[in-house]
Amino acid sequence: MSRWTIEEIDDAFQTFQAAALKGGQTQDWQDWANCFTEDATYFEHHYGKFWGRENILNWISKTMAPYPVNAMTAFPITWYSIDVVKGWVFCEVMNRMEDIGDGKIHEEPNITILHYAGNGLFSYEEDAYNPENMGSMIKGWLDAKKAIKAT
């Protein structure tokens, strides 16, 4: 028997996605950080581990602020699965750059694992991706943007 319903976990995940989109669009990551418990753990394979909602907020705000990372404005989910018995959410997130009008979608995936803690909050997130591929995608976006400006 599960502690939570699939609907409760899915609702929290939908809120999490909306908060990530808002953060990417506005650079205000507070709503996204508020999707975590006060004592949450965030494990980002490239940047390390962060403990606590405030540290997670400080890290994401600092990391996503400089150009060109601040042009990563959407994080659509291509698929996700919920393990309702254990409270896990597994998904593929596309880290999408803003549209520059070249007819292409510039994005790179990562796998995200979330652990649900109840009350609409997650106690753990882990993101795994290939930093080299992410860098190549961003470079491709920058090159395409430069080419558009040159025409």
C-alpha positions as CSV (number, residue, x, y, z in Angstrom):
1,M,0.0,0.0,0.0
2,S,1.3,3.5,-0.9
3,R,1.5,6.4,1.4
4,W,0.3,8.7,-1.4
5,T,-2.0,8.4,-4.4
6,I,-0.6,8.6,-7.9
7,E,-2.8,11.7,-8.3
8,E,-1.1,13.5,-5.4
9,I,2.4,12.7,-6.7
10,D,1.4,13.7,-10.3
11,D,-0.1,17.0,-9.1
12,A,3.1,17.8,-7.3
13,F,5.1,16.9,-10.4
14,Q,2.8,19.1,-12.6
15,T,3.4,22.0,-10.1
16,F,7.2,21.3,-10.3
17,Q,7.1,21.5,-14.1
18,A,5.2,24.8,-14.1
19,A,7.6,26.3,-11.5
20,A,10.6,25.2,-13.7
21,L,9.0,26.9,-16.7
22,K,8.3,30.1,-14.7
23,G,11.9,30.1,-13.4
24,G,13.3,29.7,-16.9
25,Q,11.1,32.4,-18.3
26,T,11.5,35.0,-15.5
27,Q,14.8,34.0,-13.8
28,D,12.9,33.9,-10.5
29,W,13.5,30.4,-9.2
30,Q,11.7,30.8,-5.8
31,D,8.5,28.9,-6.8
32,W,10.7,26.0,-8.1
33,A,12.7,25.9,-4.9
34,N,9.5,25.9,-3.0
35,C,8.7,22.5,-4.6
36,F,11.3,21.0,-2.2
37,T,11.3,20.3,1.5
38,E,13.3,22.5,3.8
39,D,15.9,19.7,4.1
40,A,15.9,18.5,0.5
41,T,19.0,17.1,-1.2
42,Y,19.8,18.1,-4.8
43,F,22.4,16.1,-6.7
44,E,23.5,17.6,-9.9
45,H,26.2,15.4,-11.4
46,H,28.2,18.3,-12.9
47,Y,27.9,20.8,-10.1
48,G,27.7,18.6,-7.0
49,K,25.3,18.1,-4.1
50,F,23.3,20.7,-2.3
51,W,21.4,20.4,0.9
52,G,18.4,22.5,1.9
53,R,15.9,24.5,0.0
54,E,17.8,27.8,0.5
55,N,21.0,26.3,-0.8
56,I,19.2,24.8,-3.8
57,L,17.6,28.2,-4.5
58,N,20.9,30.0,-4.2
59,W,22.6,27.5,-6.5
60,I,19.9,27.5,-9.2
61,S,19.6,31.3,-9.2
62,K,23.4,31.7,-9.6
63,T,23.8,28.9,-12.1
64,M,21.0,30.0,-14.4
65,A,21.7,33.7,-14.4
66,P,24.7,34.2,-16.7
67,Y,24.4,34.3,-20.5
68,P,23.9,32.0,-22.4
69,V,22.5,29.7,-19.8
70,N,19.8,32.2,-19.0
71,A,18.5,31.7,-22.5
72,M,17.5,28.1,-21.5
73,T,13.9,29.0,-20.9
74,A,11.9,25.8,-21.1
75,F,12.2,22.3,-19.7
76,P,9.6,20.2,-21.4
77,I,9.2,16.6,-20.2
78,T,9.3,14.0,-23.0
79,W,8.2,11.1,-20.7
80,Y,7.8,10.3,-17.0
81,S,7.0,7.5,-14.7
82,I,5.7,7.5,-11.2
83,D,6.5,4.7,-8.7
84,V,3.6,5.4,-6.4
85,V,4.6,2.7,-3.9
86,K,8.1,4.2,-3.2
87,G,7.3,7.8,-4.2
88,W,9.7,8.2,-7.0
89,V,9.3,10.2,-10.3
90,F,11.6,9.4,-13.2
91,C,11.6,11.6,-16.3
92,E,13.5,12.9,-19.3
93,V,13.7,16.7,-19.3
94,M,14.6,18.6,-22.4
95,N,16.8,21.7,-21.6
96,R,15.6,24.0,-24.3
97,M,17.1,27.2,-25.5
98,E,14.9,30.2,-26.4
99,D,13.7,30.2,-30.0
100,I,16.0,32.2,-32.2
101,G,13.9,31.9,-35.4
102,D,16.1,29.4,-37.3
103,G,13.4,26.8,-37.5
104,K,15.3,24.5,-35.1
105,I,14.7,23.4,-31.5
106,H,18.0,23.6,-29.6
107,E,17.8,21.3,-26.6
108,E,19.6,18.6,-24.8
109,P,18.1,16.0,-22.4
110,N,18.8,15.0,-18.9
111,I,17.3,12.3,-16.7
112,T,15.8,13.6,-13.5
113,I,14.9,11.5,-10.5
114,L,12.6,13.0,-7.8
115,H,11.5,11.6,-4.5
116,Y,8.1,12.7,-3.2
117,A,7.9,13.6,0.5
118,G,4.2,14.4,0.8
119,N,2.4,17.7,1.1
120,G,3.2,18.6,-2.5
121,L,7.0,18.6,-1.9
122,F,10.0,16.7,-3.1
123,S,12.8,15.7,-0.8
124,Y,15.4,14.7,-3.4
125,E,16.3,15.5,-7.0
126,E,19.1,14.1,-9.1
127,D,19.9,15.2,-12.6
128,A,22.2,13.2,-14.9
129,Y,23.4,14.3,-18.3
130,N,26.4,14.6,-20.4
131,P,28.0,18.0,-19.9
132,E,29.9,17.8,-23.1
133,N,26.7,17.3,-25.1
134,M,25.0,20.1,-23.2
135,G,28.0,22.4,-24.1
136,S,27.9,21.4,-27.7
137,M,24.1,22.1,-27.9
138,I,24.6,25.6,-26.4
139,K,27.6,26.3,-28.7
140,G,25.4,25.2,-31.7
141,W,22.7,27.6,-30.5
142,L,25.2,30.5,-30.1
143,D,26.6,29.8,-33.6
144,A,23.1,29.7,-35.1
145,K,22.2,32.9,-33.4
146,K,25.4,34.6,-34.7
147,A,24.7,33.3,-38.2
148,I,21.2,34.8,-38.1
149,K,22.5,38.2,-37.0
150,A,25.1,38.1,-39.8
151,T,22.4,37.9,-42.4
